[in-house]
Amino acid sequence: MKATLLSSLVVCGALAAPLSVQAEEGGMTEAGRQIFNHNCTACHSLEPSKNTFGPSLIGIVGRQAASMPRFSYSDAMKDSGLTWTEDNLRKWISDNDALVPGTRMRHVSITDQAQQDYLISFLRSLK
């Protein structure tokens, strides 16, 4: 009986770990959505084919910079050669002017590591 109970607890613990990771990621994504709503929605759309003052950010993670159709990018952004990796997104949201001098995007400056993590988690979810 003890062995069966112990096996059950081990299995339950193994199942709970992935669920808690999912819950944590979901919480990070939701926190990132709030940061996005506060800092980014004035200029960026969450619709795949709708650009506003800035390009749509659907599918941004892993995308080449200056590659959204029907958006007029600055020459600096077109010439940047960037791919929007998580590392480059982190640099961009902390100091976009330093990463791409001459960009037309206003300086946002989200320098808090946790807020960056949350926002990047949200951006990863945009597919």
N, C-alpha and C positions, 0 to 999 in steps of 0.2 A: 504494500500500500504506500509506504514512504517513497519507494522508487517511482511509482506511478505519479504521485503528487509532485515530486521533484521534477520529473520529466515534463509534467504539465506546466509547472512554473517556468522552466527553461524555455519551452515552446512559446508560452505567453510573453515572456520577456523578449524573445527573438522577434515576435510579431509586433510588439509595442514599439520597439526601437524605430523601425521604418515609419510607423504612424506618427511618432513624435517628430521625426525629421520632416515629414510632410507637413505637419502642423506648423513647425517652426518656419519652414520655407513659405508656407501660405501666409503666416504672420508677417514675414519680411516683405513679401510681395505686396500685401495690403498696406503696410507702412510706406513702402515705396510709391504706391498709388497716391497716397496722401501727399507725399513730398512732390510727386509729379504734378498733382492738381494745384498745389500751392506755387510751384516754381515754373512749370513748363507749359501748362495748357493755354496760356495767353498766346503762345506762338506755334505750338505743335499739336497736330491732330492725331487722334488714335484711329482714324479711318485710313485704310490702306491706300486709297487713291485720292486723298484730299490733303493738299498742301495748304498752309495758311501763310503766316509770316515766315515760318520755318517749315522744313519738310516733314512729312508724316514720319513717325518713329516706329511704325509697325515693321518688325523684322530688322531693327537696327543692329542688334548684336550679331557680329560676323559680316555685316554689309560693308562694302567699300564706301568710303566717304565720297560725297558729291555724286551719288549714283541714283538718286530718286528721280524718276522721270518728271518732267513738267515743273521742275523747281530751278530757279535761277541762282546758282551758287556763286559765291565770290571766287575770283581767280585764286586767292590764297587757299580756299578749300579744295578747289579743283586740282591744284598743284600739290596738295599735301601728301598724296600717296597713302593716306591712312586707311586702315581697316578698323572698324569699330569693335575691337576686342574689349573685354572687360577692363583691361589695364588702360587702354586709350580712352575709354569712356570715363574712367575714374579721373584721368588727367584732364579731360575736357571739362567735366563738371566742376572740378576744383579751380581750374584756371585756363579757360579756353583760349584767351589771348596769348598765353605763353606757349600753348601747344600749337596753335595755328595763328601766328601774327598776321594781322590783316583780315581776319574773319569779320563778317558783318554781324554775327550774333553778339548780343549784349552780354556782358560779363555776368555770370550767375554766381560763381564762387560758393559751391557747397563743399566745404573743406572737412566737415565732420565725417570721420571714417564710417561710423554706423549709418548715417544718413546716405552716404555713398553706397554702402552695401545694400540698403533697402531699395534705393532708386535703381541700382543695377539689377537687383532681383526682379523688380517690376518690369524693367526694360527687356529682360530675358523672357518674360512671359508674353511679350507682344509678338505674336506670330501670325 
